[in-house]
Amino acid sequence: MVGVVVSDKMDKTVVVEVARTVRHRLYGKVLRRTRKYMAHDEQSTCRIGDRVEIIESRPLSRHKRWAVKRVVKGAG
C-alpha cells in the first residue's frame, strides 16, 4: 500500500495515512476513505509528508503490523 507519513515522532515508527476511493453501494457517489497504519521504519529515514510504500509484516508491537518498504517520493 502507498500512503503519506503523518507522524514521525516515535523511535523507528511512523504513522502512514492510506487513502482509497470507494463507490457508495446505493447512490453511486465516489467517497474517499482514509486509514492510519503504524509502520516500522528501521533507519528512521521517513519524514512527515513523505510518500511511502508499506508492506505487511509480523506483529512488532501492539499496534504495529506493517513495515516501510521504500520511500516513493520525499516531502521536499
C-alpha positions in Angstrom: 0.0 0.0 0.0 1.1 3.5 -0.6 0.4 6.4 1.8 1.7 9.6 3.3 3.6 9.9 6.6 1.6 12.0 9.0 3.7 11.4 12.2 7.4 10.5 12.8 7.6 11.4 16.5 8.2 7.8 17.7 11.5 5.9 17.5 11.7 3.6 14.5 7.9 4.0 13.9 5.9 6.2 11.5 2.2 6.7 11.1 1.1 6.3 7.5 -2.3 7.5 6.2 -3.6 5.5 3.3 -6.4 6.9 1.2 -8.7 4.8 -1.0 -11.8 5.6 -3.1 -14.9 3.5 -2.8 -18.3 3.8 -4.6 -21.4 4.1 -2.4 -23.5 0.9 -2.9 -26.9 2.6 -3.3 -26.2 6.1 -4.6 -23.0 5.5 -6.6 -21.2 8.6 -5.2 -17.4 8.2 -5.1 -16.2 8.5 -1.5 -12.6 9.0 -0.2 -11.8 6.8 2.8 -8.6 7.1 4.9 -7.0 4.8 7.4 -3.8 5.2 9.5 -1.3 2.4 9.9 1.7 2.3 12.3 4.7 1.1 10.3 8.2 0.1 11.3 11.0 2.3 9.9 14.3 0.7 10.9 16.7 3.6 9.9 14.2 6.4 10.8 14.6 7.9 7.4 11.0 8.9 6.8 9.8 12.4 7.5 6.3 14.0 7.6 4.9 14.4 4.1 6.9 11.6 2.5 5.0 9.2 0.2 6.0 5.7 1.3 5.1 2.1 0.3 4.3 -0.2 3.3 4.1 -4.0 3.4 2.5 -6.3 5.9 4.9 -7.9 8.4 4.8 -10.0 11.6 3.4 -8.2 14.7 6.2 -6.0 16.1 4.2 -4.4 18.9 0.6 -3.9 20.0 -0.4 -1.8 17.0 2.5 -2.2 14.6 2.0 -4.9 11.8 3.4 -3.0 8.8 6.9 -2.1 7.7 8.1 0.7 5.4 9.4 -0.9 2.1 10.6 2.2 0.4 10.2 6.0 0.1 8.3 6.6 -3.1 8.7 10.5 -3.0 10.3 12.8 -0.5 8.4 15.6 1.1 10.7 18.4 -0.1 
